Amino acid sequence: MTEKRFHVEHRPDEQRYVLIDRTADGREIGEESYVDVAGDDGATARVLFHTAIAADYGSQGLASLLVQSVVDDVVARGYTIVPVCPYVAKWLPEHPQYDEHVVDPAPVHLAAVKDRQQ
């Protein structure tokens, strides 16, 4: 596996990132869905609530590759990360370099996820 084979593309109009296999004619093989929540201070929190990888690509570390790319993008934008997705919530403590960018889910974040999923 090389990073050149797999590419993460941000699709803001769909509020998700997609993982693409360049060797499979650009097939979408994974996604990270999110919703942004503006705080009272004007800061943006990106709530990551769904991570998925196609079954035939499982057990290759691709979910971690996807989440790291997403988290790096969120940090680069100056947003905070709100881990609602169980995979992201498990992944982040294993990568303490992101600790200062993580915010625990609050009711406003969970409500935004619920609204997004409807």
C-alpha positions as CSV (number, residue, x, y, z in Angstrom):
1,M,0.0,0.0,0.0
2,T,1.3,3.4,-0.8
3,E,-0.2,6.8,-0.2
4,K,0.0,7.5,-3.9
5,R,-2.5,4.6,-4.5
6,F,-5.0,6.1,-2.0
7,H,-6.1,9.7,-2.0
8,V,-8.4,11.6,0.4
9,E,-10.6,14.2,-1.2
10,H,-12.7,16.7,0.7
11,R,-16.2,17.3,-0.6
12,P,-17.5,20.2,1.5
13,D,-20.8,20.4,-0.4
14,E,-21.5,16.8,0.7
15,Q,-20.0,17.4,4.2
16,R,-17.7,14.4,3.9
17,Y,-14.2,13.3,2.9
18,V,-13.8,10.3,0.6
19,L,-11.0,7.8,0.3
20,I,-10.3,7.0,-3.3
21,D,-8.4,4.0,-4.8
22,R,-6.5,5.5,-7.8
23,T,-5.7,2.0,-9.1
24,A,-9.4,1.1,-9.2
25,D,-10.5,3.8,-11.7
26,G,-11.0,6.3,-8.8
27,R,-13.3,4.1,-6.9
28,E,-14.6,5.6,-3.6
29,I,-13.7,3.0,-1.0
30,G,-14.2,5.0,2.2
31,E,-15.7,8.1,3.8
32,E,-15.7,10.3,6.8
33,S,-18.9,12.3,7.3
34,Y,-19.1,15.4,9.4
35,V,-21.1,18.4,10.4
36,D,-19.7,21.8,11.4
37,V,-20.9,23.6,14.4
38,A,-20.2,27.3,15.1
39,G,-19.5,28.2,18.7
40,D,-20.6,31.3,20.5
41,D,-17.1,32.6,20.1
42,G,-17.2,32.1,16.3
43,A,-14.9,29.2,16.3
44,T,-15.8,26.1,14.2
45,A,-16.0,22.6,15.6
46,R,-16.0,19.8,13.0
47,V,-18.0,16.9,14.4
48,L,-16.8,13.6,12.9
49,F,-19.6,11.2,13.2
50,H,-19.2,8.4,10.6
51,T,-16.2,6.5,9.3
52,A,-16.6,3.7,6.7
53,I,-14.3,1.6,4.6
54,A,-15.5,-0.8,1.9
55,A,-15.5,-4.4,3.2
56,D,-13.1,-5.6,0.5
57,Y,-10.6,-3.1,1.7
58,G,-10.8,-3.9,5.3
59,S,-7.9,-4.7,7.6
60,Q,-5.4,-2.7,5.6
61,G,-5.1,0.3,7.9
62,L,-7.1,2.5,5.5
63,A,-9.5,3.8,8.1
64,S,-6.5,5.1,10.0
65,L,-5.1,6.7,6.9
66,L,-8.5,8.3,6.2
67,V,-9.0,9.6,9.7
68,Q,-5.4,11.0,9.9
69,S,-5.9,12.9,6.7
70,V,-9.2,14.3,7.9
71,V,-7.9,15.3,11.3
72,D,-4.8,17.0,9.7
73,D,-7.2,19.0,7.4
74,V,-9.4,20.0,10.3
75,V,-6.4,21.2,12.4
76,A,-5.0,23.0,9.3
77,R,-8.3,24.9,9.1
78,G,-8.0,26.0,12.7
79,Y,-11.2,24.0,13.7
80,T,-11.6,21.8,16.7
81,I,-12.3,18.1,16.4
82,V,-15.4,16.6,18.0
83,P,-15.2,12.8,17.9
84,V,-18.7,11.3,17.8
85,C,-17.8,8.4,15.5
86,P,-16.6,5.4,17.7
87,Y,-13.6,4.8,15.4
88,V,-12.4,8.4,15.6
89,A,-13.0,8.5,19.4
90,K,-10.8,5.4,19.7
91,W,-8.2,6.6,17.2
92,L,-7.6,10.1,18.7
93,P,-6.2,9.0,22.1
94,E,-3.7,6.8,20.2
95,H,-2.4,10.1,18.6
96,P,-1.8,12.5,21.5
97,Q,-0.3,15.1,19.1
98,Y,-3.9,16.1,18.4
99,D,-5.1,16.4,22.0
100,E,-5.2,20.2,22.1
101,H,-7.5,20.2,19.1
102,V,-10.1,17.8,20.5
103,V,-13.3,18.8,22.2
104,D,-15.6,16.4,24.0
105,P,-19.1,16.0,22.3
106,A,-21.7,18.3,23.9
107,P,-25.5,18.2,23.3
108,V,-25.2,20.9,20.6
109,H,-22.8,18.6,18.6
110,L,-25.1,15.6,19.0
111,A,-28.1,17.6,17.9
112,A,-26.2,18.8,14.8
113,V,-25.4,15.2,13.9
114,K,-29.0,14.2,14.4
115,D,-30.2,17.0,12.1
116,R,-27.6,16.1,9.5
117,Q,-28.7,12.5,9.4
118,Q,-32.3,13.3,8.8
